[in-house]
Amino acid sequence: MSVEPRQLIGVRGMRSRDVPAVLEIEQLSYGYPWSERIFRDCLRVGYHGWVATDLDETVVGYGMLSVAVGEAHVLNLCVAPDARGRGVAGLILEALINQAKAERAERVLLEVRPSNKAARRLYKQRGFQRIASRPGYYPSPDGREDALLLALDLI
Ligand SMILES: CC(C)(COP(=O)(O)OP(=O)(O)OC[C@H]1O[C@@H](n2cnc3c(N)ncnc32)[C@H](O)[C@@H]1OP(=O)(O)O)[C@@H](O)C(=O)NCCC(=O)NCCS
């Protein structure tokens, strides 16, 4: 899988037919990946999936957002290993935030592992602030890992 520089990456809504490519990146990226069923259920219930694609329409990253009662939640944000470090995650996150604004959400929430330096840096740059910890939120080889709960106020 090859990727072009940031300006050649497009971001569009996730379609059902994107799920196999998304799943491949998911499985390369997480020790505890989402299943195909989870992605399909997210789309079925109307959550907002976005994909980043290169010039060949190859999916190089994706995000999933839910919105309810004024709160948007980033459920997943992931970039293919060989497409990282070029701003692709920033483009997807921007699309998710714009979607949250379009849905009139008052804030965007997300969880991140304290050990995930790249993700934490990305969210900090975009203005997310830590509002709480969720003890034992994530599975990990050593038992459980806490999550940091971050928020971005939109109003
Ligand atoms: C986190 C992730 C989405 C970032 O994707 P990306 O496209 O590489 O991110 P970007 O290129 O937009 O870079 C975001 C920032 O993180 C920094 N960064 C990238 N990799 C890093 C690393 N290994 N350590 C520290 N910072 C890193 C970048 O330098 C950039 O900061 P900068 O603009 O100051 O240089 C990607 O690493 C990934 O998919 N990881 C696996 C899934 C995951 O952890 N998702 C997040 C769940 S909360």
The ligand as an ORCA input file, in Angstrom:
! r2SCAN-3c Opt
* xyz 0 1
  C      -2.527      7.700     16.279
  C      -2.565      7.663     14.745
  C      -4.025      7.677     14.298
  C      -1.846      8.901     14.202
  O      -1.918      8.845     12.766
  P      -0.935      9.710     11.826
  O      -1.606      9.874     10.515
  O       0.416      9.141     11.858
  O      -0.938     11.096     12.605
  P      -0.427     12.467     12.021
  O       0.525     12.246     10.892
  O      -1.631     13.328     11.784
  O       0.464     12.978     13.239
  C      -0.127     13.437     14.429
  C       0.986     13.905     15.365
  O       1.536     12.776     16.070
  C       2.948     12.754     15.901
  N       3.402     11.374     15.904
  C       3.242     10.454     14.929
  N       3.794      9.281     15.319
  C       4.313      9.497     16.548
  C       4.999      8.682     17.490
  N       5.260      7.382     17.232
  N       5.371      9.230     18.690
  C       5.098     10.513     18.957
  N       4.433     11.345     18.118
  C       4.065     10.842     16.919
  C       3.182     13.411     14.602
  O       4.519     13.853     14.534
  C       2.173     14.540     14.621
  O       2.642     15.610     15.372
  P       3.389     16.834     14.633
  O       2.372     17.400     13.682
  O       3.754     17.719     15.745
  O       4.535     16.248     13.907
  C      -1.819      6.415     14.194
  O      -0.559      6.328     14.809
  C      -2.578      5.113     14.388
  O      -3.440      4.754     13.593
  N      -2.278      4.376     15.475
  C      -2.941      3.092     15.755
  C      -4.403      3.297     16.110
  C      -4.551      4.266     17.258
  O      -3.826      4.229     18.239
  N      -5.565      5.163     17.130
  C      -5.866      6.157     18.136
  C      -6.789      5.572     19.151
  S      -7.216      6.810     20.382
*
